[in-house]
Amino acid sequence: MTAAEMRIAMNLLSIEHLSKSYSRRQLFDDTSFFLQEGEKVGIIGINGTGKSTLLKIMAGLEETDEGTVTKANHAVIAYLPQHPVFDPEMTALDCVLAGHRELSGPESGQAEERDHQDEAALVTKAKTMLTKLGVSNFDQKSGELSGGQRKRLALVSVLLKEADILLLDEPTNHLDHEMADWLEEQLKQRKEALVMITHDRYFLDSVCNRIAEVDKGKLYSYDTNYAGYLELKAQREEMAQATELKRQNILRTELAWVQRGARARSTKQKARLERYEELKNRKAPETDGQVELGSISTRLGRTTLEAHHVEKGYGDRILIHDFSYIFLKNDRVAFIGANGCGKTTLMKLLTGKEQPDSGEIIVGQTVKIGYYAQEVTHMDPNMRVIDYVREVAEFVPTTEGSVSAAKMLERFLFEGSEQYTEIGRLSGGEKRRLNLLRVLMGAPNVLILDEPTNDLDITTLTVLEDYLDHFEGIVIIVSHDRYFLDRTVSRIFAFEEGGHLQQYEGNYSDYALRKSMEVQEFDSITEAGNGGRKETAGERGESARATWKKPARKLKFTYQEQKDYDTIEQEMADLEDLVCRLDEDILKAATDFVRLNELSKQKEEASAKLEEKMERWMYLEEKAARIEAGELEENTENE
């Protein structure tokens, strides 16, 4: 047995000398990949570099242009596509079980009974998993389900299979936090080899023991999790840069020698000239393109975006109950909750795409909303990439000056001829990146991002996070991506039962810690009150919440205080103008005692209101200073 054959025998899956082109684009160029038993590999790379194509090649659904794919004889593969398709008339349960039920001829009664038992166990397991992933109506037709729900059906179907290799394309898309945590534990416990594409960096860090990066047609493997990958990649790029610097130094030396007029009369001189030509023609190391985002926004006035006692429901189901909040300049706010709780509905209310049942949404005159929706539905597949962006603006103002649409496309990694490619030829992730650029080209000062991490590659996400750090406006985010929320937000609203929204200060990790503390406090209180018996989740309610001692948290304005703070200076100015006008009118009416008396009363009332507003302003200014200093609220315990 040759060394190559021995290596293949040790691997569940081997890809050697892979070359693949798609739509005139070179995805892979003489690269290789090996998967061994027990390995859990995360595939990362910029959208459009061929990650999904690579998984399809592994699954046997795509052919290579060149190279060989070898699978161990015993190896069974289970594949989760990025966009699964089901018969729209099949029920949710049947979609999951399709391919698991084997048709067989007449058998003995004992064998038939055993099959029925296996079938029952499979159905029970399927229903349990579906319930964990938020699908409870097992008889609902798949054609009536959302794209996210169908993705979860496909995920359950894959997890039910007895496979040796799991190939998962974006398994965390459309999963809320609890679902993602459940899937994370499932994959960590399973023995199968795993290859998955995901943008969820916490997920990668927890589940994977190897990272494979697609970069310029090659696969670079790192035997570590995501955190280790970041360190090792930095080292690789530093080494590549050092090698290139050394090459440049040698090239300069050789160039000086050539310029001195050395003649190729000897073998030594000829060799040196050949060395110079080789060094000159050698390509510098290529790195991934980087999405570049200059700050693009317009000025935001005093009145921003306000929600006052907003109610919204469908039928007898309340999605949003009595929600009030004034979005402040430079706010970084996230809305989280289970799938279907009303997050996207709230975003549509804020953008005016839907109207509340009661209450009101106030949008300031200077507010310019950029809405990055969860579902991109308005992209004409026949439209060219550059025309799609030019529909919004030909030029946009940035901190660097006016930038053309073509230049912005280059910054978003749509180079040269790619700008004239039809949108229908782009990958799902490239379409999302293009749509993000279109939203930003509108120069919004209120940016609403509904599940922005779905189908965006990690490189784009890291640059988007940096962009949001410097964005001079309001950012409102709906996301299940824990890492992204930790990087970008400072306030969280969590959807709770009955459409209530509970406010938490800090990022997602702060929220998770707070919720954990709540549960611990509830459990300890109820356990003491129930003679050592822990209270069930269903028993935890308002009574327990009322006895909970809140941990210290940052001082902040109340809803009314914030509203007053935003408007009080203008109100004081208006009252001062009124008092001045009344003084002028009093002088003019010096001989009209009836009019004079009326004006004097009006001035007295205005002056009293002005004094009251000034006292309120002084209080609010003092509190604003304490908030800015990071003071904490006093710990209180409800009796």
C-alpha positions in Angstrom: 0.0 0.0 0.0 1.4 3.4 -1.0 1.6 6.4 1.4 -1.2 8.0 -0.5 -3.4 4.9 -0.2 -2.7 4.7 3.6 -3.6 8.3 4.1 -6.9 7.8 2.2 -7.6 4.6 4.3 -7.3 6.7 7.5 -9.8 9.3 6.2 -13.5 9.2 6.0 -13.4 11.7 3.1 -10.6 12.9 0.9 -10.5 15.6 -1.8 -7.2 15.9 -3.7 -6.1 18.4 -6.4 -9.6 20.0 -6.6 -10.2 22.5 -9.3 -13.7 24.0 -9.8 -15.0 27.0 -11.7 -18.6 28.4 -11.6 -20.1 31.2 -13.7 -16.7 32.2 -15.1 -15.3 32.3 -11.6 -12.4 30.1 -10.4 -13.5 28.8 -7.0 -10.8 26.2 -6.3 -7.4 25.8 -7.8 -5.5 22.5 -7.1 -6.5 22.3 -3.4 -7.0 19.4 -1.1 -9.1 18.5 2.0 -9.2 15.5 4.3 -11.7 14.5 7.0 -11.0 12.0 9.7 -13.3 10.3 12.2 -14.4 12.5 15.1 -13.3 15.7 13.5 -15.6 18.7 13.7 -14.6 21.2 11.0 -15.9 24.7 10.5 -15.6 26.1 6.9 -15.2 29.8 6.7 -14.4 32.4 4.0 -15.9 35.3 2.1 -19.2 34.8 0.4 -18.9 33.7 -3.1 -15.6 31.8 -2.6 -17.2 28.4 -2.9 -18.0 27.2 0.6 -21.5 25.8 -0.3 -20.1 24.4 -3.5 -17.4 22.5 -1.5 -20.1 20.9 0.7 -22.1 19.9 -2.4 -18.9 18.3 -3.8 -18.5 16.4 -0.5 -22.1 15.3 -0.6 -21.7 14.1 -4.2 -24.2 16.6 -5.6 -21.6 18.6 -7.6 -18.9 17.3 -9.9 -15.3 18.6 -9.8 -13.7 20.1 -12.9 -10.4 18.3 -11.9 -9.4 16.3 -8.9 -10.7 13.2 -7.0 -13.2 12.8 -4.2 -12.8 9.6 -2.2 -15.2 8.4 0.5 -14.6 5.5 2.8 -16.7 2.5 1.8 -18.7 2.4 5.0 -19.2 6.2 5.3 -22.8 7.5 5.2 -23.3 11.2 4.6 -26.2 13.4 5.8 -26.4 16.8 4.1 -28.2 19.9 5.1 -28.5 22.4 2.2 -28.6 26.1 2.7 -32.1 26.4 1.1 -33.9 23.0 1.5 -36.9 22.3 -0.8 -39.9 20.1 0.2 -43.1 19.0 -1.5 -45.5 21.9 -0.4 -48.3 19.4 0.1 -46.4 17.2 2.5 -46.9 17.7 6.3 -44.1 18.9 8.5 -43.7 15.5 10.1 -43.7 13.6 6.8 -41.0 16.0 5.4 -38.8 15.1 8.3 -39.4 11.4 8.1 -39.1 11.2 4.3 -36.2 8.9 3.5 -36.1 7.3 6.9 -39.0 4.9 6.2 -38.1 1.9 4.2 -40.7 0.1 2.2 -40.5 -3.7 2.5 -42.6 -6.7 1.5 -44.6 -9.1 3.6 -42.7 -10.2 6.7 -43.2 -12.3 9.8 -45.5 -10.9 12.5 -42.5 -10.5 14.8 -40.5 -8.6 12.3 -43.5 -6.4 11.5 -44.1 -5.7 15.2 -40.4 -4.7 15.5 -40.7 -2.3 12.5 -43.7 -0.7 14.1 -41.8 -0.2 17.3 -38.9 1.3 15.5 -41.3 3.5 13.5 -43.0 4.7 16.7 -39.6 5.5 18.3 -38.5 7.5 15.2 -41.7 9.5 15.2 -41.4 10.3 18.9 -37.8 11.4 18.4 -38.8 13.5 15.4 -41.6 15.2 17.3 -39.3 15.9 20.3 -36.7 17.6 18.0 -39.3 19.6 16.1 -40.7 20.9 19.4 -37.2 21.9 20.5 -36.9 23.9 17.3 -40.3 25.6 17.6 -42.4 23.5 15.2 -45.4 22.2 17.1 -48.0 21.7 14.3 -46.8 18.5 12.9 -49.7 18.2 10.4 -49.2 21.7 8.8 -48.2 21.5 5.1 -44.7 22.6 4.3 -46.0 25.0 1.7 -47.6 27.0 4.5 -44.3 27.3 6.5 -41.7 30.1 6.3 -38.2 29.5 4.9 -36.8 29.4 8.4 -39.3 26.7 9.5 -38.5 24.6 6.4 -34.8 24.9 7.2 -35.5 23.5 10.7 -37.4 20.6 9.2 -34.4 19.7 7.1 -32.1 20.1 10.1 -34.2 17.6 12.1 -34.3 15.2 9.2 -30.5 15.3 9.0 -30.1 14.8 12.8 -32.3 11.8 12.7 -30.1 9.9 10.2 -27.6 7.4 11.4 -24.7 8.9 9.5 -20.9 8.9 9.7 -20.5 12.4 8.2 -22.7 15.4 8.8 -22.5 18.2 6.2 -24.4 21.3 7.5 -24.7 24.5 5.5 -25.6 27.4 7.8 -27.4 25.3 10.4 -27.8 28.2 12.9 -29.7 30.4 10.5 -33.3 31.1 11.7 -32.6 29.6 15.2 -33.2 31.7 18.2 -30.8 31.6 21.2 -32.4 28.6 23.0 -32.5 26.6 19.7 -28.9 27.5 18.9 -27.9 26.4 22.4 -29.7 23.1 22.0 -28.1 22.4 18.6 -24.7 23.3 20.0 -25.1 20.7 22.7 -26.4 18.1 20.2 -23.4 18.5 17.9 -20.9 18.5 20.7 -22.2 15.2 22.0 -22.6 13.4 18.7 -19.8 11.1 17.5 -20.1 11.7 13.8 -17.6 13.7 11.8 -18.9 17.1 11.1 -18.3 19.7 8.4 -20.3 22.9 8.6 -20.5 26.4 7.3 -21.6 29.0 9.8 -21.1 32.6 10.6 -21.9 32.1 14.3 -18.4 32.6 15.9 -19.4 31.4 19.4 -20.9 28.3 17.8 -17.7 27.7 15.9 -15.6 28.2 19.0 -17.7 25.8 21.1 -18.3 23.0 18.6 -15.3 22.8 16.2 -11.9 21.4 16.7 -10.6 22.4 13.2 -11.2 25.5 11.1 -10.8 25.3 7.3 -10.6 28.7 5.5 -11.4 29.1 1.8 -9.0 31.8 0.6 -8.2 32.6 -3.1 -9.0 29.1 -4.3 -7.1 27.3 -1.6 -8.1 25.6 1.7 -6.0 26.5 4.8 -6.5 24.2 7.7 -6.1 25.2 11.4 -6.3 22.4 14.0 -8.0 24.6 16.6 -11.3 26.3 17.3 -12.3 29.8 16.1 -10.3 31.7 18.8 -7.2 29.7 18.0 -7.7 30.2 14.3 -7.7 34.0 14.6 -4.3 33.8 16.3 -2.8 31.3 13.9 -4.1 33.2 10.8 -2.4 36.4 12.1 0.8 34.4 12.4 0.5 33.0 8.9 -0.1 36.4 7.4 2.8 37.9 9.3 5.1 35.2 8.0 3.8 35.8 4.4 4.4 39.5 4.8 7.9 38.9 6.2 8.7 36.6 3.2 7.4 39.2 0.8 9.5 41.9 2.5 12.6 39.7 2.2 11.9 39.1 -1.5 11.6 42.8 -2.1 14.9 43.5 -0.3 16.7 40.8 -2.4 15.0 42.2 -5.6 16.4 45.7 -4.8 19.9 44.2 -4.4 19.6 42.3 -7.7 18.2 45.3 -9.5 21.1 47.5 -8.4 23.5 44.8 -9.7 21.7 44.7 -13.1 21.6 48.5 -13.3 25.4 48.6 -12.9 25.6 47.1 -16.4 26.7 43.6 -15.6 27.0 41.6 -18.8 25.9 38.0 -19.0 29.4 36.7 -20.1 29.7 33.9 -17.6 27.5 31.1 -16.3 27.5 32.8 -12.9 26.3 36.1 -14.3 23.6 34.3 -16.4 22.4 32.5 -13.3 22.2 35.8 -11.4 20.2 37.4 -14.2 17.8 34.5 -14.2 17.4 34.8 -10.5 16.6 38.5 -10.9 13.9 37.7 -13.5 12.4 34.9 -11.2 12.2 37.2 -8.2 10.7 40.1 -10.3 8.0 37.8 -11.7 7.1 36.1 -8.5 3.6 37.0 -7.2 3.2 38.7 -3.9 1.1 36.7 -1.4 -2.6 37.3 -1.9 -5.0 37.8 1.0 -8.7 38.0 1.3 -10.3 41.1 0.1 -11.7 43.3 2.9 -15.0 45.0 2.9 -14.4 48.7 3.5 -17.1 51.0 4.9 -16.7 54.7 5.2 -19.1 56.5 7.5 -22.2 57.2 5.5 -25.0 59.1 7.3 -27.0 62.3 7.4 -27.6 64.7 10.4 -30.1 63.6 13.0 -32.3 66.3 14.6 -33.6 66.6 18.1 -36.8 64.5 17.5 -35.7 61.0 16.6 -37.8 57.9 16.6 -40.4 57.4 19.3 -42.8 54.7 20.3 -45.7 55.6 22.6 -47.9 52.8 24.1 -47.7 50.7 21.0 -50.0 47.7 20.8 -50.1 45.1 18.0 -51.7 41.7 17.6 -53.2 39.3 15.1 -56.5 37.8 16.0 -56.5 37.0 19.7 -52.7 36.9 19.9 -50.9 39.9 21.3 -47.4 40.4 19.9 -46.6 43.8 21.3 -48.2 45.2 24.5 -47.9 48.8 25.6 -44.3 49.4 24.3 -42.9 52.9 24.8 -39.4 54.0 24.1 -37.6 57.1 22.8 -34.5 56.1 20.7 -31.6 58.4 21.6 -28.9 59.6 19.3 -26.2 57.0 19.0 -28.4 54.4 20.6 -27.4 50.8 20.1 -30.5 48.7 20.8 -31.3 45.0 20.2 -34.6 43.2 20.3 -34.4 39.5 21.1 -36.9 36.7 21.6 -38.2 33.4 20.3 -39.1 33.0 16.6 -42.5 34.4 15.8 -42.7 36.6 18.9 -43.1 39.8 17.0 -39.6 41.2 16.5 -39.9 41.7 12.7 -43.4 43.0 13.2 -42.0 45.7 15.5 -39.4 46.6 13.0 -42.1 47.0 10.3 -44.0 49.3 12.7 -40.9 51.5 13.3 -40.4 51.8 9.5 -44.1 52.5 8.8 -44.6 49.3 6.8 -47.3 48.3 9.3 -49.5 50.4 11.6 -50.1 49.7 15.3 -53.5 48.7 16.6 -53.1 51.5 19.2 -50.5 53.9 20.3 -48.3 55.8 17.9 -44.9 55.9 16.3 -43.3 59.3 15.9 -40.7 59.8 13.2 -38.7 63.1 13.4 -38.4 65.3 10.3 -34.7 64.6 9.9 -34.9 60.9 10.4 -33.8 58.8 7.4 -34.3 55.1 8.0 -32.2 52.4 6.4 -34.0 49.1 6.7 -32.0 45.9 6.1 -34.7 43.3 6.0 -34.5 39.6 6.9 -35.9 38.6 3.5 -34.6 40.3 0.4 -37.5 40.2 -2.1 -37.0 43.1 -4.5 -33.9 42.0 -6.3 -34.4 41.6 -10.1 -32.2 38.6 -11.1 -31.7 40.2 -14.6 -30.5 43.5 -13.2 -26.8 44.2 -13.2 -25.1 44.7 -9.9 -24.0 48.3 -10.6 -27.5 49.3 -11.7 -29.0 47.9 -8.5 -26.8 50.2 -6.5 -27.2 53.2 -8.8 -30.9 53.1 -8.3 -30.2 54.6 -4.8 -27.4 57.0 -5.6 -24.6 57.5 -8.2 -22.4 59.2 -5.6 -22.5 59.1 -1.8 -20.9 61.5 0.8 -18.4 59.8 3.2 -15.8 60.9 5.6 -13.4 60.6 2.7 -15.5 62.8 0.4 -17.9 61.9 -2.4 -17.5 58.2 -3.5 -19.0 56.7 -6.7 -21.3 53.7 -6.8 -18.6 51.8 -8.7 -16.0 52.6 -6.1 -18.3 51.5 -3.3 -18.9 48.3 -5.1 -15.1 47.7 -5.2 -15.0 48.3 -1.4 -17.7 45.6 -1.1 -15.6 43.2 -3.1 -17.4 43.5 -6.4 -14.4 44.1 -8.6 -14.3 45.2 -12.3 -16.4 43.0 -14.5 -18.3 41.5 -11.5 -20.1 44.9 -11.3 -21.8 44.1 -14.6 -22.8 40.6 -13.6 -26.5 39.8 -13.4 -27.8 39.6 -9.8 -29.2 36.1 -10.6 -25.6 34.8 -10.9 -24.6 35.8 -7.4 -24.5 33.5 -4.4 -27.0 34.0 -1.5 -24.3 35.6 0.6 -23.2 38.0 -2.2 -26.8 39.1 -2.7 -27.0 39.9 1.1 -23.8 41.8 0.9 -25.0 43.8 -2.1 -28.3 44.6 -0.4 -26.4 45.8 2.7 -24.5 48.2 0.4 -27.7 49.4 -1.2 -29.1 50.2 2.3 -26.0 52.1 3.4 -25.8 54.0 0.1 -29.0 55.7 1.1 -27.0 57.5 3.9 -29.4 56.6 6.8 -29.2 58.1 10.3 -31.4 55.4 11.7 -30.2 51.9 10.8 -32.5 49.0 11.3 -30.9 45.5 10.8 -33.2 42.5 10.9 -31.1 39.4 11.3 -28.1 40.9 9.5 -25.9 37.9 10.2 -27.9 35.4 8.1 -25.9 34.4 5.1 -23.2 37.1 5.6 -19.6 35.8 5.9 -17.5 36.4 9.0 -15.2 38.9 7.2 -18.1 41.1 6.2 -19.6 40.8 9.7 -16.4 42.0 11.4 -16.2 45.0 9.1 -19.9 45.8 9.7 -19.3 45.7 13.4 -16.4 48.1 13.0 -18.6 50.4 10.8 -21.3 50.4 13.5 -18.7 51.4 16.1 -18.2 54.7 14.1 -21.8 55.1 12.8 -23.2 58.5 13.9 -26.8 57.6 14.3 -29.2 55.1 15.9 -28.7 51.4 15.4 -31.6 49.0 16.0 -30.9 45.3 15.6 -32.9 42.1 15.6 -30.5 39.1 15.8 -29.9 35.7 17.3 -26.1 36.0 16.8 -24.7 36.2 20.4 -21.2 37.3 19.2 -22.6 40.1 17.0 -24.9 41.3 19.8 -22.0 41.3 22.3 -19.9 43.4 19.8 -22.6 46.0 18.8 -25.3 46.8 21.4 -25.5 48.4 24.8 -29.2 47.9 25.5 -31.5 44.9 25.0 -35.3 44.5 24.9 -36.4 40.9 25.4 -39.8 39.8 24.3 -41.7 38.0 27.1 -45.1 36.5 27.5 -48.1 38.5 26.5 -46.1 40.8 24.2 -44.3 42.6 27.1 -40.8 43.9 26.4 -38.4 43.8 29.3 -35.4 46.2 29.1 -31.9 45.1 30.0 -28.7 47.3 30.1 -25.6 45.9 28.4 -24.8 43.4 25.6 -26.1 39.9 25.2 -23.7 38.3 27.7 -24.8 40.9 30.3 -28.4 39.9 29.5 -27.7 36.2 29.8 -26.0 36.7 33.1 -28.9 38.8 34.4 -31.5 36.1 33.3 -29.4 33.4 35.0 -29.4 35.5 38.2 -33.1 35.9 38.0 -33.6 32.2 37.6 -31.3 31.5 40.6 -33.0 34.1 42.7 -36.5 32.7 41.8 -35.4 29.2 42.6 -33.9 30.0 45.9 -36.9 32.1 47.0 -39.5 29.5 45.9 -37.4 26.6 47.3 -37.3 28.2 50.7 -41.1 29.0 50.5 -42.1 25.5 49.3 -40.3 23.5 51.9 -37.3 22.7 49.7 -39.3 22.1 46.5 -38.1 24.0 43.5 -40.7 26.0 41.7 -41.4 24.9 38.1 -41.0 27.3 35.2 -44.7 27.6 34.9 -45.0 28.6 38.5 -42.6 31.5 38.2 -44.7 34.6 37.7 -45.3 38.0 38.9 -45.4 37.0 42.5 -41.8 35.7 42.4 -40.7 38.7 40.4 -42.1 41.0 43.0 -39.8 39.4 45.7 -36.7 39.4 43.6 -33.9 41.6 44.9 -32.6 43.4 41.8 -28.8 43.6 41.3 -27.3 47.0 41.0 -27.6 48.4 37.5 -26.6 51.7 35.8 -28.6 54.8 36.5 -30.8 55.8 33.7 -33.7 58.2 32.9 -37.2 57.0 33.2 -39.3 57.1 30.1 -40.9 60.4 31.1 -37.6 61.9 32.2 -36.0 61.0 28.8 -39.0 62.6 27.0 -38.7 65.8 29.1 -35.0 65.9 28.6 -35.3 65.8 24.9 -37.9 68.6 24.7 -37.4 70.9 27.7 -34.8 73.3 26.3 -37.1 74.1 23.4 -40.1 74.5 25.7 -38.0 76.9 27.9 -37.0 78.9 24.8 -40.7 79.1 23.7 -41.8 80.3 27.2 -39.0 83.0 27.3 -40.2 84.2 23.9 -43.8 84.3 25.2 -42.8 86.4 28.2 -40.9 88.8 26.0 -43.9 89.2 23.7 -46.2 89.7 26.7 -43.9 92.5 28.0 -44.2 94.3 24.7 -47.9 93.9 24.7 -48.2 95.2 28.2 -46.3 98.4 27.2 -48.6 98.9 24.3 -51.7 98.4 26.5 -50.7 100.8 29.3 -54.0 102.8 29.1 -56.3 99.8 28.5 -56.8 98.5 32.1 -58.9 95.5 31.1 -56.4 94.4 28.5 -53.5 95.2 30.8 -55.0 93.0 33.6 -55.5 90.1 31.1 -51.9 90.3 29.8 -50.5 90.6 33.4 -52.2 87.3 34.3 -50.9 85.6 31.2 -47.3 86.8 32.0 -47.6 85.6 35.5 -48.7 82.1 34.4 -46.0 82.0 31.7 -43.3 83.1 34.2 -44.5 80.4 36.7 -44.3 77.7 34.0 -40.8 78.9 33.0 -39.6 78.8 36.6 -41.1 75.3 36.9 -39.4 74.2 33.7 -36.0 75.6 34.8 -36.2 73.7 38.1 -37.0 70.5 36.1 -34.2 71.3 33.6 -31.6 71.7 36.5 -32.7 68.3 38.0 -32.5 66.5 34.6 -29.1 68.1 33.8 -27.8 66.9 37.2 -29.1 63.4 36.6 -27.7 63.4 33.0 -24.2 64.2 34.5 -24.6 61.3 37.0 -25.6 58.9 34.2 -22.6 60.0 32.1 -20.4 59.3 35.1 -21.7 55.8 35.2 -23.4 55.9 38.6 -25.4 52.9 39.7 -29.0 52.7 40.9 -29.5 52.0 44.6 -30.3 48.3 45.3 -34.0 48.0 46.3 -36.1 45.1 47.5 -39.8 45.0 47.0 -41.8 44.1 50.1 
